[in-house]
Amino acid sequence: MANPVLERLPQLRRITNTPVFRRGLTIARQHRLVDQRVRFAVGEIRGGTRCHRLAADPNYCVVVRHRTQDMWVFDEIFRPPLAYEPPPAAAEALQDIAMRRPLRVLDLGANVGLFAVYVLSHYPGSEVTSYEPEPENLRVLARCAARNGAAKWEVVQACAMTIDETTRITPGRAAHSYIDKLGVEVTGVDVLPFLADDMDRPPAARLCCYGRHLRMRCAG
């Protein structure tokens, strides 16, 4: 729907459509999600990798590479409307389970751990296992897991697969890494046994399928 004010003021409309204005608006929206807003804004201006505690729950923090695709994922997960928030019925069921025992969550293609932080902050006591093969992502992911040291969070340096074998991925693409025969060699791990090792308490699984990052064969 067109904004009637901008329709009457074409010069103002041109300003609001500039990349600088849109970037400033994004920073203004995102910096409210962390407890040190100025530090976050400086990171978006200068770049670099920084740790930020969540405003909603300072017991948990995220580690992001400013001015990269990490910020798009951060926005998607933590800024309302929450893209990863389950439907009401599912949320109620998860809360009910979490009150009786820890949730087990399998994070396949974890990138820098933003989804894991979301889970841990919404369902305290959860047990998360994150798989990530891309070396740069892995360094940030491991740092994030360490900064959330009280959490039961295991990081596995591997590509989630349905068989144990090496594979190749494109490095340096952040959330957009994918399987590529010309890429760097990484370890592939069969994650199906993890899904079946405790059928009385099966884990919830989240698959990150940016590009062709995962090589999964779905069983019928």
Long-range contacts (C-beta under 8 A, 24 or more apart in sequence): 26-71, 26-75, 29-75, 29-79, 30-71, 30-74, 30-75, 30-79, 33-74, 33-78, 33-79, 34-62, 44-71, 49-140, 49-143, 51-143, 51-144, 51-147, 54-78, 54-117, 54-121, 56-121, 57-121, 59-121, 59-150, 60-117, 60-120, 60-121, 60-148, 60-151, 61-117, 61-144, 61-147, 61-148, 62-112, 62-113, 62-114, 62-117, 62-144, 63-112, 63-113, 63-140, 63-143, 63-144, 63-147, 64-112, 64-114, 64-140, 65-112, 65-140, 65-174, 68-174, 69-174, 69-175, 69-176, 70-111, 70-112, 70-114, 70-140, 70-174, 70-175, 72-175, 73-111, 73-112, 73-114, 73-175, 74-114, 77-114, 77-115, 77-118, 78-114, 78-118, 84-115, 84-118, 94-123, 94-204, 95-123, 98-123, 98-124, 98-125, 98-126, 101-201, 102-126, 102-127, 102-152, 103-127, 103-203, 103-204, 104-129, 104-198, 104-201, 104-202, 104-203, 104-204, 105-129, 105-203, 105-204, 105-205, 105-206, 106-131, 106-191, 106-194, 106-195, 106-203, 106-204, 106-205, 106-206, 107-131, 107-206, 107-208, 108-160, 108-191, 108-205, 108-206, 108-207, 108-208, 108-214, 108-216, 109-160, 109-207, 109-208, 109-209, 109-210, 109-213, 109-214, 110-137, 110-141, 110-155, 110-208, 111-137, 111-141, 111-174, 111-175, 111-208, 112-137, 112-140, 112-141, 112-144, 113-140, 113-141, 113-144, 113-145, 113-153, 113-155, 115-206, 115-208, 116-144, 116-145, 116-153, 117-144, 117-148, 120-148, 120-151, 120-153, 125-152, 126-151, 126-152, 127-152, 127-153, 127-154, 128-152, 128-153, 128-154, 129-153, 129-154, 129-156, 129-194, 129-203, 130-154, 130-155, 130-156, 131-156, 131-158, 131-159, 131-160, 131-189, 131-191, 132-156, 132-157, 132-158, 133-157, 133-158, 133-159, 133-169, 133-177, 133-186, 133-187, 133-188, 134-169, 134-171, 134-172, 134-173, 134-174, 134-177, 134-186, 135-171, 135-184, 136-171, 136-172, 136-174, 137-174, 137-175, 137-177, 156-189, 157-187, 158-186, 158-187, 158-188, 158-189, 159-186, 159-187, 159-188, 159-189, 159-213, 159-214, 159-215, 160-188, 160-189, 160-191, 160-207, 160-214, 160-216, 161-188, 161-189, 161-190, 161-191, 161-214, 161-215, 161-216, 162-190, 162-191, 162-192, 162-215, 162-216, 162-217, 163-188, 163-190, 164-188, 164-189, 164-190, 167-215, 169-213, 170-211, 173-211, 175-208, 175-210, 176-210, 176-211, 176-213, 177-210, 177-211, 177-213, 178-210, 178-211, 178-212, 178-213, 179-212, 179-213, 179-214, 179-215, 180-212, 188-215, 192-219
